[in-house]
Amino acid sequence: MEKKKLLYVTQEMDPYLVLTEAGNIVKRLAPYINDSGLEVRVLMPRFGIINERRNRLHEVVRLSGINIIIDNDDYPLIIKVASLPGARIQVYFLDNEEFFKRKTVFHDDDEKFFDDNAERMVFFCKATLETVKKFGWHPNIIHCHGWMTSLIPVYMKTQFAKDPVFSNTKMVYSIYEKSFTEKLNKNFLKTALIGDDIKEKDLAVFKELTNDALTLAGVQFADAVVQGSDNIKDMAAIKKAIGKKPFLEYQELDNILPKYAEFYQSLLL
């Protein structure tokens, strides 16, 4: 019997990059869930501070060469891969020189929020789904971690809704404590319109352009939600958005492995 497939999409993962608790959670989950019977892969951005030589990244030529169109501009997508140390898991890194070469992540050396973080986010989310299509690997679950992934649930229910690769995919979104206080640039709502099947009304939840707005958007379009941080403000609004969707409450780090495994299995029934 073919194994069910789970894709983690994250903006961070130990040992490559840890900015928040999400990086540690994904690192702990991936090997455990893979050993529990699901086939796991991981996708993340190849930020410039990730050392390619030390982490043994190499380009996957057969997957590279896609151009991602953002606001009528073409951006080459380079896909690199590494094996997660101590585990039989492939971690794929999505790279583009314009968006990810810089040696800081979301802020410059003066702690100024990058004005193009919105475009970087759109590129990463669209590139993630295009990469999965090129894999020829149909995920049963996609679990997104971090604000930078919050467009993926939206795209899955709009632009990619009719794609056979995702016809049996359940979309899980993890909510985390706020990690930035700035706003995305105002072009975001236009830039995020990546095709004819996504409309302005689909992006209405993003209109405040804040970290909180991204969280609510991910929750609204996901099939299931996980509380990744203990301390989340305005949880009442988030729970209202969750409604009757499957929801896994916050788990202490030492307890996440069996709880997440049970949660995934409940979604696969």
N, C-alpha and C positions, 0 to 999 in steps of 0.2 A: 504494500500500500504506500502510495506516494506521501511524503511528509508534507504537512501544512507549512506554509512559509510566512515568516514575520520579518518585516523591514522596519528597522529603527532609523528615523530621520532626526538628526540632532545638530545643533550648532556647536556642540562641544562633546568631548569624550576623553576621559583619561585612558592612555597616557599622552595623547596628542595635544589636548587643550582642555584646561579646567578653569572655567570662569565662575560657575555656580555649582550647586549641588547636583544639577542635572548631569554634569560631566561624570560624576561618580556613580550616579544611579544607572546610567546607561552602561557603564563599564561593568558593573556588577551583574546587571540583568542579562546582557547579551550571551556570555558563556553559559550561564545557568539555564536559560530558556533554550539555547541550542542543544544542551545536553539532556534537556527534558523532553525532547522529541520533535520540536519545531526546527525548521531550517531557518537560520537567522543570517541576515546581512545588515550592514550599517552604511548609511550615506551621510556625509557631512561636508561642509565647505573646507577647501584647502587654504585656510588663512596663512598669510605670509610668515607668521611666527612659528608655524609648524615646520620642524626641521626634517626635510625629506631624506637626507642621508641617514641621520640617526634613527628615524622611524621606518626606513627601508621602503619608501614609496617609489613606485615606478608607474609609468604611463601605461594605460591599457589602450593600445593603438586601435584595436578593433572596435572600441566603444567611442573613442574620441572622434572629433571631426563634425559633430553636430554644431550648428549655429543656432543660438537662442535669440529670437527676435524680441526685443524690448522697446516699445515705443518707436517702432519702425527702424531701429538700429540693430544690426547683426553683431552678436558677441560670440566668438568661438568658445566652445566648451571643451576643456581638456579633462579627462577622467583618469585619476590615478588610484592605485590600490595598495594596500598593505595588509599583512596578516596580523590580527590582534595578538600580541604576545601572550603565550600560554593558552591559546584557544584556537580552534579550527574555524575561525570566522574571518571573512573578508570585509575590510572596511574600505569603502570607496570614497574618494575625495574629489569633489567637483571644483574645478579651478578655472579661473579666467584672469588674465594678467591685469586688466583694468580694475576689476573689482576686488581681487584677493591678494595681489602681490605685496601690498603695503605691510609694514612690520608691526602694525597695531591692529586691533580687532574692530571695535565699533567707535572708538574715539581716537583723535590724533594725539600727538605728544603733549599738546596743551590741554588735553581733556575735553576738546570740542567734539561733539557728536558729528560724525561724518554726514555731510549733506546728502550723500548718495546712498545712505543705508537703505532707503526705500527701494532704489533700483537694485541694490545688491540682494535684497530680500526677494524681490520679484524674480530676478535671475535664478537664484538658488531654488526657489519653489518650483518654477517652471522646469528648470533643468533636472530637478529630481524626478519628476514624473516622466519626462522624455527619456531619461536614463533608464528608468525601470522598463519602459516600453522596449528600449533597445536590448535590455538584458534577455528578453523573451522569458521572463521569470515572473509569474503571476502571484503577487503577494495576497495571502488571505487576510492579513492584518498589516496596516501601516500605523506605527505608533510614533507621533511627532513630539519632540521635546524642544522647548525654547521658542521665544517670540518670533524668531526668524523663520520658523516653520509654519506660522499661523495661516498663511495663504493656502497651504496644501489642502486642508479640509474643504475650503471654498472651491478651489479648482476641481477637486474630486467630485463635487456635487454639481458642477456647472460645465466647464470646458471639457473635462475628461469623463463626464458621467456616462457617455455612450461607448466609451472605449472598452473593448472586450478584455483587455489586460486587467482592468479593474472591476470587472463585472461581479466578482465575488469577494471584493475587498471590504473589510470593516475598517473604518477610520477612527483611531484613538488619539486623543489630544491630552497631553499632560499640562496642567496649570502650575505655574511656579510663582514665587515671590517676585514682585516688580524688580527689574534689573536695569531700567533706564527711566529717567524723568523727563527727557526731552520729547519733542514731537518729530515724527517723520515729516519730510518736506511735502508741501501741498500738491506736488505732482503725482504723489503716490496713487491717488484714486483714479487718475488717468492711466498711469503706467501699468497698473495692475490689471487693466482690461486687455487680456492677452489673446482674445479671440471672440468670435461672434456669439458664443454660447454663454458668455459671462456678461452680465448687464450691470449698469451703475447701481441699481437697487440691490444687487447681491453684495455690493461693497459698502452699503449704507452703515453697517455696524462699525466700520473702520473710520468713520468720518472725523472723530476726534483726534486721530493719528497718534494716540498715546499707547503706552505699554498695556494699560487696562483695556483699551479698545481692541487691541490685537488678541488679548486673552479671550474676551467675549466672542470675538469672531471665530476663533478656533473652536470654542465650546459650542457655539451655535450650529456650526456645520459638521461637527464630528458625530460619529455614531455612538461613541462612548467616551467617558472623561475620567482622568486619573488626577487626584490631588497630589502633586509632587512635593510641595512645600507645606510645612506646618503653619507658617505665619503668612496668610494671604488676606489682604484687606478686601472689604466689600464682598465677602463670601456670599452674602445674601443674594446679591445681583447675579453672581455666577451660578448659584444653585437654582435660581429662577430660570436662567438660560438652559441649565442642564435638564430641568423638568424630570421626565420619567426615563431618561436615557440611563443605560448602565453606568454606575459611578463607583469608583474605588476611592475610598477616603484615604487620607494621609497615613502612611505606614512608616514606622521607624526603619532606618537603614538596615538594621540587623534582621528585620522581619519582611523585607520587601519580596524576597525571592519566591517563596511559596505563594504569597498572596497575589503577586502579579501573574504567576503561572496559572493559578486557579481562575483569575479574571479573564485571561486570554482564552482558556478552555471554555469558559461560559459563553464567550462570543462566537466560538466555532461550532457550537451545538446547532 
